Amino acid sequence: MIKRCYVVSILLLSFLLQGCGAREIEKKAFVIGVGIDQGKNEDATSLPVMNGTFQVAVPRSLKPEVTNGKAYQNFEEKGHDISEQISKIAQISNKELYFAHNQIILVSDKVAKQPQRMERLLDFFVRHEDIRRSVRVFITKGDTKQFLNVENNEKLPSLYIDTLSANVQNHSRTASIKRLGDLQEDLLAHRSFVLPVLHYKSTDEIKLGGAAIIKGESSRLTHVLNEKDTEALNILNGEFQKGMLLIELKDNLYIYKVDKSKSKIKLQSTNNGQLTFKITVSLEGEIQEVNKQMDTRTTSADRVKKEVEKQLAIKTERFINKLQNQYKTDVLGLGVYLEKHHHKEWLKLRNDWETGENHFSQVKINTQINTTISSAGGLR
């Protein structure tokens, strides 16, 4: 909320300023969101075409007394790259696109599936001198254009998406928010990573859920995780914060509210060329809700704790099996751990970690789940 007010205040201030500085500001169009979609190639070249949507704030419509009219304008152009799109917009607009207040970058799943496209796209934003490294990046299911036209109680669709992402800390069903600066490091190192996924529900509603796997060697989207698998990934990566876990025990449904989580990776052995990792996950929380009255004579907090750990172990081990055998992609950070703590071993494996022999799919991964129940309600 504070961040949103700050952005709106800056835009209002920019509009209200007077004098020489104001004249310079009036020449700028404040970009607050960018969307990149797949375009149709209509010329003789074989280069892929993208449609860019640049959402610009209209400061006068942000003033409290103004109730009519959109507070934003979307500039749309196509081109082989973003620079070409911006150049075309300059031909029809008397204002220069100004990116210093940009909040989000949306990339459609169709664009992200093209080899090397993510790397080339984000390279433009990383190199742009006005764009901050804190800009948040999302993958969209479907064209980004529709997301940048959502109308609800927020005047600016881009800020709606930005503040929606702040709620990630209150649930565990989407990938952690990634900022431009974080992605630059992953892309340069050709590391695989995940991005949060936006789903279009209606003209006034967007849903945030799941995770898009961007494979390091090809810099392209290869798989989209459902919400259950994303939850398992967050548990293993220690990024499960303030979420709810549903645990079944003897036909009872327990809600385990997680307040804190962390994970630790350790290489246990390298016997006969077989690498064995151990991922230790620690969760702290409380039993917040039970779907029917309990008999505390037969159900104890210790029993619920053991059941929570058992079910989480099943959930995470099932997901690890998918990662190694179906996706063959390391988004657990095992390669990063090897590079940092066992560099000589990593030098032997890095060229075929996710490709070729795919060493990642062959390593053994053990998990240990430790839970702490700080409050057990009626349990003892």
Wavefront OBJ file of the C-alpha trace (Angstrom):
o trace
v 0.000 0.000 0.000
v 2.823 2.383 0.879
v 4.568 1.625 -2.400
v 1.373 2.208 -4.390
v 0.735 5.555 -2.688
v 4.347 6.532 -3.352
v 4.068 5.829 -7.067
v 0.741 7.642 -7.420
v 2.092 10.590 -5.426
v 5.143 10.852 -7.669
v 2.978 10.865 -10.765
v 0.654 13.493 -9.301
v 3.589 15.622 -8.210
v 5.062 15.382 -11.681
v 1.800 16.662 -13.105
v 1.404 19.500 -10.623
v 4.936 20.854 -10.790
v 5.349 24.211 -12.506
v 8.293 25.994 -14.149
v 11.093 24.832 -16.418
v 11.206 21.402 -14.799
v 7.485 20.966 -15.409
v 7.913 21.686 -19.113
v 10.488 18.907 -19.330
v 8.234 16.514 -17.410
v 5.316 17.313 -19.694
v 7.348 15.898 -22.562
v 7.523 12.490 -20.880
v 5.010 9.646 -20.773
v 5.411 7.766 -17.475
v 5.488 4.027 -18.245
v 4.172 1.944 -15.323
v 3.832 -1.443 -17.006
v 5.083 -3.294 -20.098
v 3.582 -6.343 -21.810
v 5.179 -8.405 -24.577
v 3.063 -10.687 -26.794
v 3.633 -12.875 -29.818
v 3.174 -10.982 -33.087
v 2.511 -11.970 -36.680
v 5.359 -11.599 -39.132
v 4.140 -9.687 -42.170
v 7.474 -8.887 -43.852
v 10.028 -10.951 -45.736
v 12.337 -11.580 -42.787
v 12.271 -14.718 -40.670
v 12.849 -12.797 -37.439
v 10.102 -13.215 -34.818
v 7.753 -10.283 -34.320
v 6.476 -9.146 -30.936
v 3.578 -6.898 -29.965
v 4.466 -4.511 -27.179
v 1.996 -2.798 -24.858
v 3.336 0.127 -22.842
v 0.993 1.339 -20.112
v 1.370 5.041 -19.391
v -0.170 6.882 -16.426
v -2.429 9.866 -17.117
v -1.646 12.029 -14.042
v -4.617 14.376 -14.328
v -6.993 11.396 -14.029
v -5.260 10.270 -10.830
v -6.366 13.386 -8.957
v -8.973 12.525 -6.250
v -11.564 14.932 -7.642
v -11.486 13.285 -11.081
v -13.949 10.399 -11.257
v -14.354 9.959 -15.001
v -11.850 8.901 -17.612
v -9.107 6.312 -17.556
v -6.035 6.998 -15.470
v -3.871 5.254 -18.052
v -3.241 4.966 -21.757
v -1.872 1.903 -23.508
v 0.502 2.424 -26.427
v 0.689 -0.661 -28.655
v 3.183 -1.378 -31.417
v 4.817 -4.355 -33.068
v 8.452 -4.914 -33.937
v 11.303 -7.401 -33.971
v 12.538 -5.973 -30.675
v 11.462 -3.490 -28.009
v 13.645 -0.698 -29.348
v 11.816 -0.883 -32.682
v 8.452 -0.737 -30.900
v 9.511 2.346 -28.930
v 10.765 3.984 -32.105
v 7.396 3.444 -33.794
v 5.553 4.887 -30.789
v 7.726 7.999 -31.077
v 6.232 8.534 -34.538
v 2.688 8.834 -33.168
v 3.229 10.322 -29.694
v 4.452 13.777 -28.773
v 5.849 12.415 -25.518
v 8.904 10.281 -24.839
v 8.348 6.976 -23.035
v 9.960 7.335 -19.604
v 10.681 4.083 -17.721
v 11.957 5.286 -14.325
v 8.617 4.493 -12.623
v 7.899 1.209 -14.378
v 6.539 -1.400 -11.961
v 6.039 -4.633 -13.912
v 7.118 -6.549 -16.999
v 4.682 -9.121 -18.380
v 5.796 -11.747 -20.895
v 3.211 -14.010 -22.508
v 3.753 -17.763 -22.349
v 3.886 -17.921 -26.174
v 6.805 -15.495 -26.285
v 8.588 -17.152 -23.342
v 8.517 -20.552 -25.079
v 10.767 -19.309 -27.874
v 14.469 -20.249 -27.412
v 16.639 -17.411 -26.056
v 13.722 -14.966 -26.217
v 13.572 -14.354 -22.452
v 17.277 -13.568 -22.316
v 17.100 -11.109 -25.204
v 13.959 -9.438 -23.899
v 15.215 -8.905 -20.383
v 18.590 -7.778 -21.688
v 16.917 -4.640 -23.046
v 15.413 -3.784 -19.656
v 18.615 -4.559 -17.767
v 20.653 -2.277 -20.014
v 18.148 0.595 -20.049
v 19.563 3.353 -17.860
v 16.184 4.496 -16.492
v 14.744 1.109 -15.536
v 15.167 0.030 -11.920
v 16.377 -3.457 -11.053
v 13.438 -3.875 -8.662
v 10.868 -4.164 -11.481
v 8.819 -7.358 -11.062
v 8.609 -9.912 -13.879
v 5.676 -12.249 -14.601
v 4.662 -14.861 -17.154
v 1.051 -14.631 -18.365
v -1.200 -17.414 -19.589
v -2.456 -15.748 -22.739
v -1.744 -12.315 -24.158
v -0.457 -9.654 -21.779
v -2.642 -7.043 -23.483
v -5.769 -8.278 -21.703
v -4.055 -8.082 -18.310
v -3.148 -4.445 -18.923
v -6.802 -3.605 -19.573
v -8.327 -5.118 -16.416
v -10.735 -2.715 -14.756
v -11.490 -2.946 -11.036
v -11.234 -0.673 -8.002
v -7.648 0.196 -8.960
v -7.276 3.033 -11.457
v -4.071 1.565 -12.888
v -4.009 -2.111 -14.020
v -0.214 -2.234 -13.625
v -0.429 -1.184 -9.990
v -3.223 -3.715 -9.412
v -0.905 -6.475 -10.628
v 1.994 -5.089 -8.596
v -0.010 -4.969 -5.352
v -1.559 -8.378 -6.081
v 1.952 -9.796 -6.078
v 2.504 -8.406 -2.580
v -0.047 -10.956 -1.332
v 2.255 -13.832 -2.299
v 3.564 -13.727 1.268
v 0.100 -14.765 2.466
v -0.210 -17.942 0.421
v 2.075 -20.620 -0.978
v 0.534 -21.441 -4.340
v 2.658 -19.238 -6.566
v 6.355 -18.857 -7.229
v 8.211 -16.200 -5.293
v 8.212 -12.819 -6.984
v 11.282 -12.248 -9.137
v 12.860 -8.872 -9.746
v 14.793 -7.834 -12.812
v 18.085 -7.707 -10.919
v 17.673 -11.310 -9.710
v 16.964 -12.564 -13.204
v 20.004 -10.889 -14.703
v 22.280 -13.043 -12.557
v 20.391 -16.246 -13.426
v 20.384 -15.494 -17.148
v 24.087 -14.646 -17.273
v 24.928 -17.890 -15.463
v 22.489 -19.895 -17.655
v 20.733 -21.149 -14.524
v 17.179 -22.442 -14.543
v 14.644 -20.509 -12.486
v 10.913 -20.049 -12.004
v 8.641 -17.060 -12.510
v 5.157 -16.435 -11.077
v 2.240 -16.960 -13.452
v -0.739 -14.658 -13.989
v -4.099 -16.050 -15.130
v -6.822 -13.935 -16.736
v -10.207 -14.606 -15.088
v -12.431 -11.780 -16.335
v -12.398 -8.118 -17.304
v -12.019 -7.179 -13.643
v -10.159 -10.123 -12.120
v -6.684 -11.655 -12.377
v -5.373 -14.679 -10.508
v -1.769 -15.262 -9.465
v -0.808 -18.918 -9.133
v 1.664 -21.576 -10.250
v 5.203 -21.291 -11.553
v 6.781 -21.140 -15.004
v 10.059 -23.035 -15.385
v 12.605 -21.131 -17.480
v 15.368 -23.548 -18.461
v 18.852 -22.108 -18.228
v 20.539 -23.536 -21.318
v 17.791 -22.437 -23.714
v 16.428 -19.453 -21.784
v 12.883 -20.552 -22.598
v 9.731 -21.611 -20.813
v 9.559 -25.400 -20.778
v 6.863 -26.247 -18.198
v 4.237 -24.549 -16.062
v 3.824 -26.026 -12.575
v 0.361 -26.370 -11.093
v -0.348 -24.893 -7.671
v 0.280 -28.138 -5.743
v 3.697 -28.627 -7.322
v 4.499 -24.940 -6.784
v 3.669 -25.394 -3.109
v 6.071 -28.355 -2.924
v 8.780 -26.294 -4.645
v 8.318 -23.449 -2.164
v 8.641 -25.891 0.739
v 11.883 -27.341 -0.634
v 13.341 -23.895 -1.373
v 12.443 -22.483 2.039
v 10.151 -19.929 0.402
v 6.905 -21.131 1.958
v 5.955 -18.086 4.002
v 2.680 -17.550 5.865
v 0.833 -20.170 3.854
v -1.740 -22.783 4.812
v -1.159 -26.531 4.555
v -4.139 -28.911 4.528
v -3.382 -32.121 6.431
v -5.737 -35.117 6.600
v -5.667 -37.349 9.680
v -8.374 -39.941 10.389
v -10.957 -38.175 8.228
v -10.175 -34.884 9.954
v -8.862 -31.931 7.974
v -6.240 -29.870 9.827
v -5.083 -26.446 8.701
v -1.399 -25.958 9.501
v -0.581 -22.265 9.217
v 3.099 -21.757 8.436
v 4.690 -18.621 9.871
v 8.294 -19.305 8.916
v 10.234 -21.741 6.777
v 13.802 -22.404 5.768
v 15.719 -25.090 3.932
v 19.311 -26.231 3.766
v 21.120 -28.248 1.099
v 24.057 -30.500 1.916
v 26.086 -32.865 -0.239
v 26.221 -36.119 1.737
v 28.450 -38.296 -0.422
v 29.896 -38.875 -3.900
v 30.433 -42.643 -3.699
v 31.121 -44.355 -7.054
v 30.223 -41.165 -8.864
v 26.754 -41.118 -7.274
v 26.023 -37.727 -5.764
v 23.674 -37.759 -2.794
v 22.091 -34.557 -1.523
v 20.087 -33.946 1.603
v 17.528 -31.137 1.755
v 16.489 -30.305 5.299
v 13.294 -28.281 5.602
v 12.220 -26.579 8.836
v 8.699 -25.191 9.228
v 7.240 -23.248 12.136
v 3.530 -22.635 12.571
v 0.323 -23.536 14.348
v -2.776 -25.666 13.928
v -5.260 -22.978 13.024
v -8.386 -24.882 12.104
v -9.948 -28.349 12.224
v -12.998 -29.263 10.188
v -14.798 -31.072 13.020
v -14.595 -31.493 16.777
v -11.639 -33.553 17.930
v -11.365 -36.192 20.572
v -8.252 -34.978 22.414
v -7.998 -38.358 24.137
v -6.948 -40.011 20.875
v -5.434 -37.078 18.968
v -2.338 -35.308 20.312
v -0.246 -32.435 19.031
v 2.698 -34.802 18.664
v 0.657 -37.132 16.495
v -0.483 -34.271 14.283
v 3.138 -33.068 14.012
v 4.274 -36.489 12.810
v 1.446 -36.666 10.305
v 2.282 -33.196 8.969
v 5.903 -34.232 8.449
v 4.860 -37.515 6.826
v 2.496 -35.892 4.342
v 4.944 -33.121 3.483
v 7.638 -35.729 2.844
v 5.312 -37.526 0.419
v 4.386 -34.257 -1.306
v 7.991 -33.076 -1.746
v 9.379 -36.459 -2.788
v 6.693 -36.792 -5.436
v 7.630 -33.379 -6.802
v 11.360 -34.161 -6.789
v 10.601 -37.260 -8.861
v 8.802 -35.055 -11.401
v 11.674 -32.596 -11.521
v 14.258 -35.291 -12.168
v 12.361 -37.597 -14.511
v 9.795 -35.427 -16.275
v 11.159 -31.869 -16.286
v 14.872 -32.752 -15.897
v 15.453 -29.222 -14.639
v 17.180 -28.041 -11.471
v 15.087 -25.323 -9.858
v 16.099 -26.521 -6.381
v 19.458 -24.770 -6.472
v 21.569 -27.933 -6.257
v 23.862 -26.716 -9.033
v 24.244 -23.329 -7.336
v 25.152 -25.141 -4.110
v 27.771 -27.274 -5.865
v 29.288 -24.283 -7.622
v 29.640 -22.435 -4.330
v 30.625 -25.196 -1.893
v 32.114 -27.983 -4.077
v 33.538 -26.095 -7.003
v 35.921 -28.796 -8.257
v 33.075 -31.299 -8.394
v 30.908 -28.733 -10.154
v 33.507 -28.121 -12.880
v 33.239 -31.817 -13.819
v 29.453 -31.746 -14.071
v 28.348 -28.274 -15.152
v 28.389 -28.845 -18.939
v 25.975 -31.783 -18.619
v 24.087 -30.775 -15.494
v 20.734 -30.271 -17.240
v 21.643 -31.273 -20.793
v 23.493 -34.176 -22.400
v 23.959 -36.768 -19.670
v 21.763 -34.627 -17.400
v 23.536 -35.310 -14.121
v 20.759 -33.554 -12.218
v 18.297 -36.300 -13.109
v 20.729 -38.948 -11.819
v 21.656 -37.581 -8.389
v 19.972 -38.939 -5.287
v 17.986 -36.423 -3.221
v 16.946 -37.188 0.334
v 14.612 -34.935 2.285
v 14.106 -34.356 5.991
v 11.046 -32.399 7.130
v 11.055 -30.860 10.617
v 7.979 -29.043 11.897
v 7.329 -26.991 15.007
v 3.758 -26.448 16.183
v 3.774 -23.379 18.376
v 0.048 -23.487 19.096
v -2.116 -26.566 18.764
v -5.497 -25.153 19.669
v -7.417 -27.819 21.581
v -4.646 -30.395 21.126
v -2.261 -31.302 23.941
l 1 2 3 4 5 6 7 8 9 10 11 12 13 14 15 16 17 18 19 20 21 22 23 24 25 26 27 28 29 30 31 32 33 34 35 36 37 38 39 40 41 42 43 44 45 46 47 48 49 50 51 52 53 54 55 56 57 58 59 60 61 62 63 64 65 66 67 68 69 70 71 72 73 74 75 76 77 78 79 80 81 82 83 84 85 86 87 88 89 90 91 92 93 94 95 96 97 98 99 100 101 102 103 104 105 106 107 108 109 110 111 112 113 114 115 116 117 118 119 120 121 122 123 124 125 126 127 128 129 130 131 132 133 134 135 136 137 138 139 140 141 142 143 144 145 146 147 148 149 150 151 152 153 154 155 156 157 158 159 160 161 162 163 164 165 166 167 168 169 170 171 172 173 174 175 176 177 178 179 180 181 182 183 184 185 186 187 188 189 190 191 192 193 194 195 196 197 198 199 200 201 202 203 204 205 206 207 208 209 210 211 212 213 214 215 216 217 218 219 220 221 222 223 224 225 226 227 228 229 230 231 232 233 234 235 236 237 238 239 240 241 242 243 244 245 246 247 248 249 250 251 252 253 254 255 256 257 258 259 260 261 262 263 264 265 266 267 268 269 270 271 272 273 274 275 276 277 278 279 280 281 282 283 284 285 286 287 288 289 290 291 292 293 294 295 296 297 298 299 300 301 302 303 304 305 306 307 308 309 310 311 312 313 314 315 316 317 318 319 320 321 322 323 324 325 326 327 328 329 330 331 332 333 334 335 336 337 338 339 340 341 342 343 344 345 346 347 348 349 350 351 352 353 354 355 356 357 358 359 360 361 362 363 364 365 366 367 368 369 370 371 372 373 374 375 376 377 378 379 380
